[in-house]
Amino acid sequence: MSVRACMNSQGSVVAIPTPDDLRQADQALRGRVIDTPLVDTPQLAERVGARSVRIKIEAFQRTGSFKFRGALWRCMALSDAERRRGVVAYSSGNFAQGLAAACQLLDVPSTIVMPIDAPAIKQQRTEGLGARVVLTDHGAEPREAVAGKRAVQEQASVLLHPFDDPAIVTGHASAAYEVGRACQASGAPLPDDVLCCVGGGGLIAGLALGFADLSGGAENVAGIRVVPVEPAGFDAVGQSLRLGERTTVTGGIPTICDALQAPAPGVVPFAVLRSVGTREPIAVTDDAVRDAMRDAVELLGLALEPSGAVPLAGLLSEPDRWTNRDVLIIASGRNTTAEAFTKHLQHH
């Protein structure tokens, strides 16, 4: 994989994917990942005064979230020796399932380190995809440190990061190219704004690179720009972009968006976002997310997990921003139970 160098705010060089990397991954992943639906929603466009609002339903991706894209491309990049050794990663949910499915497809042994309080359904689904799950009560020790120790114990298995990896970012960019092909086939315009949820930043970084390529390169300031949407109190990417350097948030208030609680953006994703550019970030409350979950059901018949509904909440929270614009929403995941989903909708 070729990468280009980018200087971060501390003066260190960070390697980020090139357009050639993105196109190579997109081509390789076609037919391996699901080309998820792109759905026009005129009801939402009317509500916010947009020219159009379309939703890319990554909730229909394999394992129920976008995570399979980056995980599969990262595993495809393993050498033969690395594939035999297997991989180790840490995750409490969506990356665990996406990586387990990728490893099952490529016949790569996988071990997933999960917190002991991870939902039982996510543990079961990960194991059902062939991964070995190791539950840890890591306490104050970072999860990645625990996973690193496990990697050593597993005969030097390859330690994979869920979002801070150029190959993971590159794999996620395939969703942008799918949107581009769908727009070309239908004669629809490319989006002006792409609303995407953010945890550590792997997905939004991939989309930012892909859409920059589709719109003529990062230097095109009038081109397609991504809009980071995060839970209030966990807006590490938004705060970091405003400050111009990576910063850590403490969380403060709890959130129902369990997949979006990274305390800081990844080094690679943040370097990508600074190099390509974004629109003004948005932070949304849990009540706004619940409203968005309800709207997704009533307008689309689509049951999203809270984290997957965050971009829709961002659209509806700041309706004046989208007047006469073509907007794309990434509905990133659906991994929740019927009981939990119903509880969220009954909350208020």
C-alpha positions as CSV (number, residue, x, y, z in Angstrom):
1,M,0.0,0.0,0.0
2,S,1.4,3.4,-1.0
3,V,0.8,6.4,1.3
4,R,1.5,10.1,1.2
5,A,3.1,12.0,4.0
6,C,1.1,14.6,6.0
7,M,2.5,16.7,8.8
8,N,0.4,16.8,11.9
9,S,0.1,19.7,14.4
10,Q,3.0,18.4,16.5
11,G,5.3,18.4,13.5
12,S,5.3,14.6,13.1
13,V,4.8,12.9,9.7
14,V,1.6,10.8,9.4
15,A,1.1,8.5,6.4
16,I,-2.3,8.8,4.8
17,P,-3.8,6.9,1.8
18,T,-3.4,8.2,-1.7
19,P,-6.1,8.3,-4.4
20,D,-4.5,5.3,-6.0
21,D,-4.8,3.4,-2.7
22,L,-8.5,4.2,-2.5
23,R,-9.3,3.2,-6.0
24,Q,-7.3,-0.1,-5.7
25,A,-9.2,-1.0,-2.5
26,D,-12.6,0.0,-4.0
27,Q,-11.9,-2.2,-7.0
28,A,-10.8,-5.2,-4.9
29,L,-13.8,-4.9,-2.5
30,R,-16.4,-4.8,-5.2
31,G,-18.4,-8.0,-5.0
32,R,-17.0,-8.8,-1.6
33,V,-18.8,-6.0,0.4
34,I,-22.4,-5.3,-0.1
35,D,-23.1,-2.3,-2.4
36,T,-25.6,-0.9,0.1
37,P,-28.7,1.0,-0.9
38,L,-28.8,4.7,-1.6
39,V,-32.3,5.9,-0.8
40,D,-33.9,9.3,-1.7
41,T,-36.0,10.8,1.1
42,P,-38.0,13.7,-0.3
43,Q,-39.9,14.0,3.0
44,L,-36.6,14.8,4.8
45,A,-35.6,17.2,2.1
46,E,-38.9,19.1,2.5
47,R,-38.5,19.3,6.3
48,V,-35.1,21.0,6.1
49,G,-35.4,22.8,2.8
50,A,-32.7,20.8,1.0
51,R,-32.7,20.1,-2.7
52,S,-32.3,16.4,-1.8
53,V,-31.6,14.2,1.1
54,R,-30.3,10.7,0.4
55,I,-29.4,8.0,2.9
56,K,-26.6,5.4,2.3
57,I,-27.8,2.5,4.4
58,E,-24.7,0.9,5.8
59,A,-26.9,-0.8,8.3
60,F,-27.5,-3.3,5.5
61,Q,-23.7,-4.1,5.2
62,R,-22.5,-7.5,6.3
63,T,-22.6,-7.8,10.1
64,G,-24.9,-4.8,10.3
65,S,-22.4,-1.9,10.0
66,F,-19.8,-0.3,7.8
67,K,-17.0,-1.9,9.9
68,F,-16.8,-4.9,7.6
69,R,-15.3,-2.7,4.8
70,G,-12.2,-1.6,6.6
71,A,-11.7,-4.9,8.4
72,L,-11.8,-6.9,5.1
73,W,-9.4,-4.6,3.3
74,R,-7.0,-4.6,6.3
75,C,-7.0,-8.4,6.3
76,M,-6.6,-8.6,2.6
77,A,-3.4,-6.6,3.1
78,L,-1.9,-9.2,5.4
79,S,1.1,-11.2,4.2
80,D,0.8,-15.0,4.0
81,A,2.9,-15.4,7.1
82,E,0.7,-12.9,9.0
83,R,-2.5,-14.7,7.9
84,R,-1.1,-17.9,9.3
85,R,-0.3,-16.2,12.6
86,G,-3.7,-14.6,12.9
87,V,-4.9,-11.3,14.2
88,V,-5.9,-9.8,17.6
89,A,-8.1,-6.8,18.1
90,Y,-10.1,-5.1,20.8
91,S,-13.7,-4.1,20.3
92,S,-16.9,-4.0,22.2
93,G,-19.2,-4.6,19.2
94,N,-19.3,-3.6,15.6
95,F,-15.6,-3.9,14.7
96,A,-15.5,-7.2,16.5
97,Q,-18.2,-8.6,14.3
98,G,-16.8,-7.0,11.1
99,L,-13.3,-8.3,11.7
100,A,-14.6,-11.8,12.7
101,A,-16.5,-12.0,9.4
102,A,-13.6,-10.8,7.4
103,C,-11.3,-13.3,9.0
104,Q,-13.8,-16.1,8.4
105,L,-14.0,-15.2,4.8
106,L,-10.2,-15.2,4.4
107,D,-9.5,-18.1,6.7
108,V,-7.5,-16.0,9.2
109,P,-7.5,-17.0,12.9
110,S,-8.9,-14.1,15.0
111,T,-9.0,-13.3,18.7
112,I,-11.2,-10.4,19.9
113,V,-10.6,-8.8,23.3
114,M,-13.9,-7.5,24.6
115,P,-14.7,-5.8,27.9
116,I,-16.4,-8.1,30.4
117,D,-19.5,-5.9,30.4
118,A,-19.9,-6.0,26.6
119,P,-23.5,-6.9,25.6
120,A,-24.0,-10.7,25.5
121,I,-25.5,-10.5,22.0
122,K,-22.4,-8.9,20.6
123,Q,-20.2,-11.6,22.2
124,Q,-22.4,-14.3,20.8
125,R,-22.5,-12.9,17.3
126,T,-18.7,-12.4,17.2
127,E,-18.1,-16.0,18.3
128,G,-20.7,-17.2,15.8
129,L,-18.5,-15.7,13.1
130,G,-15.6,-17.9,14.2
131,A,-13.6,-15.5,16.4
132,R,-12.3,-16.5,19.8
133,V,-13.6,-13.9,22.3
134,V,-11.5,-13.0,25.3
135,L,-13.3,-11.1,28.0
136,T,-11.2,-8.7,30.1
137,D,-11.8,-6.5,33.1
138,H,-9.1,-4.1,32.0
139,G,-9.9,-1.5,34.7
140,A,-7.7,1.6,34.3
141,E,-5.5,-0.1,31.7
142,P,-6.2,0.9,28.1
143,R,-8.0,-1.8,26.1
144,E,-5.3,-1.6,23.4
145,A,-2.6,-2.5,26.0
146,V,-4.6,-5.5,27.1
147,A,-5.0,-6.6,23.4
148,G,-1.3,-6.0,22.8
149,K,-0.4,-8.4,25.6
150,R,-2.8,-10.9,24.1
151,A,-1.2,-10.5,20.7
152,V,2.2,-11.5,22.2
153,Q,0.6,-14.5,24.0
154,E,-1.0,-15.6,20.7
155,Q,2.4,-16.3,19.1
156,A,3.0,-12.8,17.9
157,S,-0.4,-12.4,16.1
158,V,-0.9,-9.2,14.3
159,L,-2.5,-6.5,16.4
160,L,-5.1,-4.5,14.5
161,H,-6.6,-1.1,15.5
162,P,-10.3,-0.6,14.9
163,F,-9.9,2.9,13.3
164,D,-6.3,4.3,13.6
165,D,-4.9,2.4,10.6
166,P,-4.4,3.7,7.0
167,A,-5.7,0.4,5.5
168,I,-8.9,0.6,7.7
169,V,-9.5,4.1,6.5
170,T,-8.9,3.1,2.9
171,G,-11.4,0.3,3.0
172,H,-14.1,2.6,4.3
173,A,-13.6,4.9,1.4
174,S,-15.3,2.3,-0.8
175,A,-18.7,3.6,0.4
176,A,-17.9,7.0,-1.2
177,Y,-17.2,5.4,-4.6
178,E,-20.4,3.4,-4.4
179,V,-22.3,6.6,-3.9
180,G,-20.4,8.1,-6.9
181,R,-21.4,5.2,-9.2
182,A,-25.0,5.3,-8.0
183,C,-25.3,9.0,-8.7
184,Q,-23.7,8.6,-12.2
185,A,-26.1,5.7,-13.0
186,S,-29.2,7.7,-11.9
187,G,-28.1,11.1,-13.2
188,A,-28.4,12.5,-9.6
189,P,-25.9,15.1,-8.5
190,L,-23.1,14.2,-6.1
191,P,-23.8,15.5,-2.5
192,D,-22.7,18.9,-1.3
193,D,-22.6,17.7,2.3
194,V,-22.0,14.2,3.8
195,L,-23.2,13.8,7.4
196,C,-21.3,11.0,9.2
197,C,-21.2,9.8,12.7
198,V,-17.8,9.9,14.4
199,G,-16.1,7.8,17.1
200,G,-12.4,7.5,16.4
201,G,-12.8,8.8,12.9
202,G,-12.0,5.8,10.6
203,L,-15.2,6.0,8.6
204,I,-15.4,9.7,8.2
205,A,-11.7,9.8,7.2
206,G,-12.3,7.2,4.5
207,L,-15.4,9.1,3.2
208,A,-13.5,12.4,3.2
209,L,-10.7,11.0,1.1
210,G,-13.1,9.2,-1.3
211,F,-15.4,12.2,-1.8
212,A,-12.4,14.5,-2.2
213,D,-11.2,12.3,-5.0
214,L,-14.7,12.2,-6.6
215,S,-15.0,16.0,-6.5
216,G,-11.6,16.9,-8.0
217,G,-9.2,16.6,-5.1
218,A,-8.6,18.0,-1.6
219,E,-7.6,21.4,-3.1
220,N,-11.2,21.9,-4.4
221,V,-12.6,23.9,-1.4
222,A,-16.1,24.1,-3.1
223,G,-16.2,20.3,-3.4
224,I,-17.9,17.6,-1.4
225,R,-17.2,18.0,2.4
226,V,-18.0,15.7,5.3
227,V,-19.8,16.9,8.4
228,P,-18.7,15.2,11.6
229,V,-21.7,14.4,13.9
230,E,-21.0,13.3,17.4
231,P,-22.9,12.7,20.7
232,A,-22.8,15.8,23.0
233,G,-19.9,15.3,25.5
234,F,-18.1,12.9,23.2
235,D,-17.3,15.4,20.4
236,A,-13.6,14.8,20.4
237,V,-13.3,15.2,16.6
238,G,-15.3,18.5,16.6
239,Q,-13.2,19.9,19.5
240,S,-10.0,18.8,17.9
241,L,-10.8,20.3,14.5
242,R,-11.7,23.6,16.2
243,L,-8.5,23.7,18.2
244,G,-6.3,22.5,15.3
245,E,-4.8,19.6,17.3
246,R,-5.9,16.3,18.7
247,T,-7.6,16.6,22.1
248,T,-9.1,14.2,24.6
249,V,-12.6,14.6,26.0
250,T,-13.8,13.1,29.3
251,G,-17.3,12.3,28.2
252,G,-19.1,14.1,31.0
253,I,-22.7,13.0,30.6
254,P,-23.6,9.4,29.6
255,T,-24.8,8.7,26.1
256,I,-26.8,5.9,24.4
257,C,-24.4,6.0,21.5
258,D,-22.1,3.3,22.8
259,A,-20.2,2.9,19.6
260,L,-19.1,6.6,19.5
261,Q,-17.3,7.1,22.8
262,A,-13.6,7.3,21.7
263,P,-12.0,9.9,23.9
264,A,-9.8,11.2,21.1
265,P,-9.7,10.9,17.3
266,G,-7.1,8.5,15.8
267,V,-3.8,10.0,14.6
268,V,-4.4,8.9,11.0
269,P,-8.1,9.9,10.8
270,F,-7.4,13.4,12.3
271,A,-4.5,14.0,9.8
272,V,-6.8,13.0,7.0
273,L,-9.6,15.4,8.1
274,R,-7.1,18.3,8.5
275,S,-5.7,17.6,5.0
276,V,-9.0,17.3,3.2
277,G,-11.2,19.6,5.2
278,T,-14.7,19.3,6.7
279,R,-17.8,21.3,7.3
280,E,-18.7,22.7,10.7
281,P,-19.1,19.8,13.2
282,I,-22.3,19.0,15.0
283,A,-22.9,17.6,18.5
284,V,-26.3,16.0,19.2
285,T,-28.2,15.1,22.4
286,D,-29.5,11.6,23.2
287,D,-33.1,12.9,22.9
288,A,-32.3,14.1,19.3
289,V,-30.9,10.7,18.5
290,R,-34.0,9.0,19.8
291,D,-36.2,11.3,17.7
292,A,-34.0,10.4,14.7
293,M,-34.4,6.7,15.4
294,R,-38.2,7.2,15.4
295,D,-38.1,9.1,12.1
296,A,-36.0,6.4,10.5
297,V,-38.6,3.8,11.4
298,E,-41.6,5.9,10.4
299,L,-40.2,7.3,7.1
300,L,-38.0,4.4,6.0
301,G,-39.0,1.4,8.0
302,L,-35.4,1.3,9.1
303,A,-34.4,0.3,12.7
304,L,-31.0,1.9,13.4
305,E,-28.9,1.6,16.5
306,P,-28.4,4.9,18.3
307,S,-24.9,5.5,16.8
308,G,-26.3,4.8,13.4
309,A,-29.0,7.5,13.8
310,V,-26.6,10.2,14.8
311,P,-26.2,11.7,11.3
312,L,-29.9,12.0,10.9
313,A,-30.1,13.7,14.3
314,G,-27.5,16.1,13.0
315,L,-29.6,16.9,9.9
316,L,-32.8,17.6,11.9
317,S,-31.0,19.5,14.7
318,E,-29.7,22.2,12.4
319,P,-32.2,22.4,9.6
320,D,-31.2,25.8,8.4
321,R,-27.8,24.6,7.2
322,W,-29.1,22.5,4.3
323,T,-31.2,25.0,2.4
324,N,-31.0,24.3,-1.4
325,R,-28.2,21.7,-0.8
326,D,-27.8,18.1,-1.8
327,V,-27.3,16.1,1.4
328,L,-26.1,12.6,2.0
329,I,-26.6,10.8,5.4
330,I,-24.6,7.7,6.3
331,A,-26.8,5.4,8.3
332,S,-23.9,3.4,9.7
333,G,-25.3,0.5,11.7
334,R,-28.2,-1.4,13.1
335,N,-26.6,-3.6,15.8
336,T,-29.1,-3.4,18.6
337,T,-31.7,-5.7,20.1
338,A,-35.5,-5.3,19.8
339,E,-35.8,-4.7,23.5
340,A,-33.2,-2.0,23.6
341,F,-34.6,-0.3,20.5
342,T,-38.1,-0.3,21.9
343,K,-36.8,1.1,25.2
344,H,-35.2,4.0,23.4
345,L,-38.3,4.9,21.5
346,Q,-40.4,4.7,24.7
347,H,-38.0,7.0,26.6
348,H,-40.0,10.2,25.8
